[in-house]
Amino acid sequence: MIRFENLRKCYALGHQSVAALKGVSGVIETGEMVALCGPSGSGKSTLLNILGLLDLDYQGEMAFGENASALSPAPRHPDDAARLRRCQLGFVFQKFNLVPVMTALENVAYPLHLNGMSRAAQQRQARQMLEKVGLGECLHQRPDHLSGGQQQRVAIARALVHRPSLVIADEPTASLDSQSANQVIDLMKCLGHEAGTTFVIATHDPRMAQRCDRQMNLLDGQWMQEEMQWAV
């Protein structure tokens, strides 16, 4: 479970202060796949950065895990946040963010290396995850030899390889054609539910939003009460 209360975040813009989040609260259940929707500038990326412990400078409270109902606070010290990100969180980005000089296998194994796993175990676990996302034939290919859809599948494998409790995804289908986007959505939904992993996904893509378990809609740093209507 993730629970957050009265999250507020302001950015300095010259001599002015701009409020990106204006006191949002919510609960995301374990294993849920939630679409975070809203127009550009609504606060989606700010909320993702806070939930992903990338931004520790905010007001309000947030808690993870079984004790979230008691609102045991998320870490605010950079070292504590980094440890939790390394062990409990995964990330998927619009631009894939793969290391270009590493093979698919090396990219997926990298989080395991950071967590101190032996090289043999890294290779075995990374290989198994790449096979799960249908890339067993591409283990030793570098990102520039893979299609966009294949690169995003590598990124999903990397995000899930250390069995995180939460995956933060920022526009994961925005750079993909329809076929690749649908494959990525299917993978995230299937693998996430299989492992009981919680996904919070910022998206403008109606294909993504409509396949999630629930939508949470932001506008100008506050929740919208109604579900967004998507053009078809």
KOLPAMI-404944 format. One line per 10 residues: their letters; for each residue x, y, z of N, C-alpha, C. Coordinates in steps of 0.05 Angstrom, whole numbers, always signed. Layout:
% residues N
a	X,Y,Z,X,Y,Z,X,Y,Z ~ ...
This chain:
% residues 232
mirfenlrkc	+17,-24,+0,+0,+0,+0,+17,+25,+0 ~ +8,+46,-14,+20,+72,-12,-1,+91,-2 ~ +5,+106,+18,-14,+126,+29,+0,+153,+30 ~ -13,+174,+20,-1,+200,+22,-23,+220,+30 ~ -15,+240,+45,-34,+260,+56,-23,+288,+52 ~ -40,+304,+40,-35,+333,+38,-7,+340,+26 ~ -1,+326,+4,+25,+331,-9,+24,+358,-23 ~ +44,+374,-17,+46,+401,-29,+75,+404,-39 ~ +77,+418,-62,+103,+423,-74,+102,+449,-89 ~ +122,+466,-83,+124,+492,-97,+152,+494,-110
yalghqsvaa	+152,+507,-133,+177,+512,-147,+182,+542,-148 ~ +207,+551,-146,+213,+579,-149,+216,+585,-179 ~ +202,+605,-188,+204,+614,-216,+210,+644,-215 ~ +236,+650,-217,+245,+678,-213,+239,+686,-185 ~ +224,+708,-182,+217,+718,-155,+190,+707,-146 ~ +178,+689,-162,+152,+678,-155,+154,+649,-146 ~ +134,+640,-133,+131,+612,-125,+107,+600,-139 ~ +112,+578,-153,+91,+565,-168,+84,+538,-154 ~ +58,+535,-148,+49,+511,-134,+44,+489,-154 ~ +59,+467,-153,+55,+444,-171,+35,+424,-160
lkgvsgviet	+36,+421,-133,+16,+404,-119,+4,+420,-97 ~ -22,+418,-93,-36,+435,-75,-52,+419,-53 ~ -37,+400,-41,-50,+386,-19,-65,+361,-28 ~ -52,+344,-44,-66,+320,-54,-62,+297,-34 ~ -82,+281,-30,-82,+257,-13,-93,+233,-28 ~ -84,+209,-20,-95,+186,-34,-83,+160,-22 ~ -95,+138,-31,-86,+111,-24,-84,+94,-49 ~ -62,+80,-53,-59,+62,-75,-54,+34,-63 ~ -71,+15,-70,-69,-11,-57,-47,-28,-70 ~ -37,-47,-54,-17,-66,-63,-26,-81,-88
gemvalcgps	-9,-82,-109,-16,-96,-133,-34,-81,-152 ~ -41,-57,-146,-59,-41,-163,-42,-28,-185 ~ -55,-25,-209,-43,-12,-231,-59,+14,-236 ~ -47,+36,-229,-61,+62,-229,-50,+80,-250 ~ -68,+92,-266,-61,+112,-286,-64,+139,-274 ~ -42,+154,-274,-42,+182,-265,-45,+200,-289 ~ -68,+212,-292,-75,+227,-317,-78,+257,-311 ~ -77,+272,-333,-81,+301,-331,-64,+315,-352 ~ -71,+339,-359,-57,+354,-380,-29,+361,-371 ~ -12,+370,-390,+15,+379,-383,+13,+402,-363
gsgkstllni	+30,+401,-343,+30,+421,-322,+10,+416,-299 ~ -2,+392,-300,-22,+387,-279,-10,+377,-253 ~ +16,+369,-253,+29,+359,-229,+36,+330,-229 ~ +31,+317,-252,+36,+287,-254,+65,+280,-248 ~ +83,+293,-262,+111,+287,-258,+121,+294,-230 ~ +111,+315,-219,+118,+323,-192,+109,+301,-172 ~ +85,+291,-175,+75,+270,-158,+90,+244,-162 ~ +97,+238,-187,+113,+214,-192,+140,+216,-178 ~ +153,+239,-180,+179,+243,-168,+178,+240,-138 ~ +157,+249,-125,+154,+246,-96,+149,+217,-89
lglldldyqg	+130,+204,-103,+124,+176,-97,+148,+158,-102 ~ +165,+165,-122,+189,+150,-128,+213,+157,-111 ~ +209,+175,-92,+231,+184,-74,+254,+197,-89 ~ +248,+209,-112,+268,+224,-127,+268,+253,-118 ~ +246,+263,-107,+244,+290,-96,+235,+287,-67 ~ +253,+295,-49,+248,+292,-21,+240,+319,-8 ~ +240,+340,-24,+234,+367,-14,+205,+374,-20 ~ +187,+364,-3,+158,+369,-6,+146,+372,+22 ~ +122,+382,+22,+107,+383,+47,+85,+361,+47 ~ +78,+351,+70,+59,+330,+72,+72,+304,+82
emafgenasa	+56,+283,+82,+66,+257,+92,+60,+235,+72 ~ +78,+215,+72,+75,+192,+54,+86,+168,+67 ~ +74,+144,+62,+83,+119,+74,+79,+97,+54 ~ +97,+76,+57,+96,+52,+40,+92,+28,+57 ~ +81,+6,+45,+82,-20,+56,+59,-26,+75 ~ +62,-48,+90,+41,-58,+107,+33,-39,+129 ~ +51,-22,+137,+45,-3,+159,+37,+24,+149 ~ +30,+26,+123,+23,+52,+112,-1,+64,+125 ~ -19,+47,+135,-43,+58,+148,-36,+74,+173 ~ -13,+68,+185,-4,+83,+208,+12,+107,+200
lspaprhpdd	+16,+110,+174,+31,+133,+162,+59,+135,+174 ~ +73,+113,+175,+101,+113,+181,+115,+128,+158 ~ +128,+150,+163,+137,+167,+141,+158,+155,+123 ~ +156,+162,+98,+177,+155,+78,+203,+169,+85 ~ +226,+158,+78,+251,+170,+85,+255,+197,+72 ~ +268,+215,+87,+274,+241,+76,+304,+245,+72 ~ +320,+228,+84,+349,+230,+80,+357,+218,+54 ~ +374,+231,+37,+380,+220,+11,+391,+192,+11 ~ +408,+185,+31,+419,+158,+31,+398,+137,+37 ~ +379,+143,+55,+358,+125,+62,+339,+121,+38
aarlrrcqlg	+333,+144,+24,+316,+143,+1,+329,+127,-21 ~ +355,+130,-25,+369,+115,-46,+369,+85,-41 ~ +372,+77,-15,+371,+49,-8,+343,+37,-14 ~ +322,+52,-7,+295,+43,-12,+289,+41,-42 ~ +298,+61,-58,+295,+60,-87,+308,+36,-99 ~ +333,+30,-89,+348,+8,-100,+335,-19,-95 ~ +322,-22,-72,+312,-48,-64,+282,-51,-70 ~ +266,-30,-68,+237,-32,-68,+224,-19,-92 ~ +238,-3,-107,+226,+12,-129,+238,+5,-156 ~ +222,+7,-176,+231,+4,-204,+221,+28,-220
fvfqkfnlvp	+234,+34,-242,+227,+58,-258,+227,+50,-288 ~ +206,+61,-302,+204,+58,-331,+199,+86,-342 ~ +215,+93,-362,+214,+121,-373,+205,+121,-402 ~ +196,+144,-411,+187,+147,-439,+210,+142,-458 ~ +234,+151,-451,+257,+149,-469,+275,+125,-463 ~ +264,+106,-448,+277,+80,-442,+299,+82,-422 ~ +318,+102,-425,+340,+106,-407,+357,+81,-403 ~ +361,+66,-425,+380,+44,-424,+409,+54,-427 ~ +428,+39,-416,+456,+46,-419,+465,+37,-446 ~ +472,+56,-464,+477,+48,-492,+500,+29,-497
vmtalenvay	+520,+29,-479,+543,+12,-484,+539,-16,-471 ~ +517,-20,-458,+511,-46,-446,+492,-62,-463 ~ +494,-88,-463,+475,-106,-476,+449,-106,-461 ~ +428,-118,-473,+402,-120,-459,+406,-135,-433 ~ +422,-156,-433,+426,-172,-409,+440,-156,-388 ~ +460,-140,-395,+475,-124,-376,+458,-102,-365 ~ +441,-90,-382,+422,-69,-372,+403,-80,-351 ~ +392,-103,-356,+373,-115,-337,+387,-124,-312 ~ +412,-134,-314,+426,-143,-291,+437,-121,-273 ~ +438,-96,-283,+451,-74,-269,+438,-69,-241
plhlngmsra	+412,-68,-238,+401,-64,-211,+409,-86,-192 ~ +412,-110,-201,+421,-132,-184,+450,-128,-175 ~ +466,-118,-194,+494,-111,-187,+495,-90,-165 ~ +478,-70,-168,+478,-49,-147,+469,-59,-120 ~ +453,-80,-120,+444,-92,-95,+463,-114,-84 ~ +486,-117,-98,+507,-135,-87,+503,-164,-94 ~ +486,-171,-113,+482,-199,-120,+507,-210,-135 ~ +512,-235,-132,+535,-247,-146,+531,-246,-177 ~ +552,-245,-192,+551,-243,-221,+534,-266,-233 ~ +539,-290,-223,+524,-313,-235,+494,-310,-230
aqqrqarqml	+487,-301,-206,+458,-298,-199,+446,-275,-215 ~ +462,-253,-219,+453,-231,-236,+446,-240,-264 ~ +464,-255,-276,+461,-264,-303,+436,-283,-305 ~ +434,-300,-286,+411,-320,-287,+384,-305,-284 ~ +383,-287,-265,+357,-274,-260,+350,-255,-283 ~ +370,-240,-294,+366,-222,-316,+357,-238,-341 ~ +370,-260,-346,+362,-277,-369,+333,-286,-367 ~ +326,-295,-343,+298,-305,-339,+278,-282,-344 ~ +285,-258,-335,+266,-236,-338,+264,-228,-367 ~ +286,-228,-382,+285,-221,-410,+269,-243,-426
ekvglgeclh	+271,-267,-418,+255,-288,-431,+225,-284,-425 ~ +219,-274,-401,+191,-268,-394,+179,-246,-412 ~ +196,-227,-419,+185,-205,-436,+189,-211,-466 ~ +197,-236,-472,+198,-244,-500,+223,-236,-515 ~ +245,-231,-500,+270,-222,-512,+293,-242,-507 ~ +287,-267,-504,+307,-287,-500,+328,-289,-522 ~ +320,-280,-546,+338,-281,-569,+356,-256,-571 ~ +351,-236,-554,+364,-210,-557,+382,-204,-533 ~ +391,-224,-518,+406,-219,-494,+431,-202,-498 ~ +445,-207,-520,+471,-195,-524,+471,-172,-544
qrpdhlsggq	+447,-162,-550,+445,-139,-568,+444,-113,-551 ~ +456,-93,-562,+456,-66,-549,+431,-51,-557 ~ +423,-31,-542,+398,-17,-548,+395,-6,-576 ~ +417,+3,-588,+414,+14,-615,+409,-7,-637 ~ +409,-32,-630,+402,-53,-648,+374,-64,-642 ~ +360,-52,-624,+333,-60,-617,+312,-39,-626 ~ +288,-48,-632,+267,-29,-638,+258,-15,-613 ~ +242,+6,-616,+232,+21,-593,+216,+3,-574 ~ +199,-14,-585,+183,-32,-569,+201,-51,-554 ~ +222,-61,-567,+240,-80,-554,+255,-66,-531
qqrvaiaral	+264,-41,-537,+279,-26,-516,+261,-22,-491 ~ +235,-16,-496,+218,-12,-473,+213,-38,-458 ~ +213,-60,-472,+210,-86,-458,+235,-92,-441 ~ +258,-84,-452,+283,-86,-435,+280,-69,-410 ~ +270,-45,-414,+267,-26,-391,+247,-38,-371 ~ +226,-51,-380,+207,-63,-361,+220,-86,-347 ~ +236,-102,-361,+250,-124,-348,+270,-114,-327 ~ +283,-92,-334,+302,-80,-314,+287,-70,-290 ~ +263,-58,-294,+248,-47,-271,+238,-69,-253 ~ +233,-93,-264,+220,-114,-248,+240,-135,-238
vhrpslviad	+265,-135,-248,+283,-157,-243,+289,-161,-214 ~ +289,-140,-198,+295,-143,-169,+270,-145,-152 ~ +247,-151,-165,+222,-155,-152,+214,-132,-134 ~ +211,-108,-145,+204,-85,-129,+175,-86,-120 ~ +168,-72,-99,+140,-70,-91,+125,-49,-106 ~ +140,-29,-117,+128,-7,-132,+144,-1,-157 ~ +130,+3,-179,+142,+12,-204,+130,+39,-211 ~ +147,+59,-216,+139,+85,-225,+144,+86,-255 ~ +124,+93,-271,+127,+93,-300,+117,+121,-311 ~ +135,+134,-326,+128,+161,-336,+125,+159,-366
eptasldsqs	+100,+160,-376,+93,+159,-404,+107,+136,-418 ~ +103,+111,-409,+118,+89,-420,+111,+81,-449 ~ +88,+90,-459,+80,+83,-486,+81,+107,-505 ~ +89,+130,-496,+87,+154,-512,+104,+153,-538 ~ +126,+139,-537,+145,+138,-560,+140,+114,-578 ~ +118,+98,-573,+115,+73,-587,+91,+73,-606 ~ +93,+57,-627,+70,+54,-645,+49,+37,-631 ~ +26,+35,-644,+3,+22,-630,+8,-7,-623 ~ +21,-22,-641,+26,-50,-636,+45,-53,-612 ~ +67,-38,-613,+87,-39,-591,+75,-30,-565
anqvidlmkc	+59,-8,-566,+46,+2,-542,+28,-19,-529 ~ +12,-33,-545,-6,-53,-535,+10,-76,-522 ~ +32,-84,-535,+49,-105,-523,+61,-97,-496 ~ +70,-72,-495,+81,-61,-470,+60,-60,-448 ~ +36,-51,-455,+14,-50,-435,+7,-78,-425 ~ +5,-97,-443,-1,-125,-436,+21,-136,-417 ~ +46,-130,-423,+68,-140,-407,+67,-128,-378 ~ +63,-102,-377,+63,-89,-351,+40,-100,-334 ~ +17,-103,-346,-7,-112,-332,-3,-141,-322 ~ +7,-158,-341,+10,-187,-335,+32,-191,-313
lgheagttfv	+55,-180,-318,+77,-184,-300,+72,-171,-273 ~ +60,-147,-273,+54,-134,-248,+35,-149,-231 ~ +13,-159,-243,-6,-174,-227,+5,-201,-218 ~ +22,-213,-235,+35,-238,-228,+52,-236,-203 ~ +66,-214,-201,+85,-210,-179,+73,-194,-156 ~ +49,-184,-159,+37,-167,-138,+50,-140,-136 ~ +61,-131,-158,+75,-105,-159,+55,-82,-164 ~ +58,-61,-149,+41,-37,-153,+54,-20,-175 ~ +37,-10,-194,+46,+8,-215,+32,+34,-212 ~ +47,+56,-213,+35,+83,-216,+46,+94,-242
iathdprmaq	+28,+100,-261,+36,+106,-289,+25,+133,-297 ~ +43,+152,-302,+34,+178,-313,+31,+174,-343 ~ +8,+182,-354,+3,+177,-382,-17,+197,-394 ~ -12,+203,-420,-32,+217,-436,-45,+197,-455 ~ -37,+172,-454,-45,+152,-474,-71,+138,-465 ~ -93,+142,-479,-118,+129,-471,-117,+99,-471 ~ -100,+87,-488,-97,+58,-488,-86,+49,-461 ~ -66,+64,-451,-54,+57,-425,-74,+61,-403 ~ -86,+85,-402,-104,+93,-380,-127,+74,-377 ~ -139,+67,-400,-163,+51,-399,-158,+21,-392
rcdrqmnlld	-133,+13,-394,-126,-15,-387,-117,-17,-357 ~ -114,+5,-344,-106,+5,-316,-130,-2,-298 ~ -124,-9,-274,-145,-16,-255,-162,+9,-247 ~ -148,+32,-247,-161,+56,-238,-147,+81,-249 ~ -161,+103,-252,-149,+128,-260,-151,+148,-237 ~ -129,+163,-234,-129,+185,-215,-122,+210,-232 ~ -139,+230,-231,-137,+252,-250,-130,+278,-236 ~ -108,+290,-246,-98,+316,-235,-104,+339,-254 ~ -109,+362,-242,-112,+387,-257,-102,+409,-239 ~ -82,+423,-249,-71,+446,-234,-64,+439,-205
gqwmqeemqw	-52,+415,-202,-42,+407,-176,-63,+397,-156 ~ -87,+392,-166,-108,+382,-149,-123,+359,-163 ~ -137,+342,-148,-152,+320,-160,-176,+331,-174 ~ -181,+320,-198,-207,+324,-212,-226,+303,-201 ~ -251,+309,-198,-271,+291,-187,-280,+270,-207 ~ -282,+279,-233,-293,+262,-253,-270,+248,-269 ~ -276,+225,-281,-257,+211,-298,-253,+227,-323 ~ -229,+228,-333,-223,+242,-358,-238,+229,-382 ~ -247,+245,-400,-260,+235,-424,-239,+235,-447 ~ -234,+212,-459,-214,+210,-480,-226,+212,-507
av	-213,+227,-525,-222,+228,-553,-216,+202,-566 ~ -234,+193,-584,-230,+168,-599,-229,+173,-628
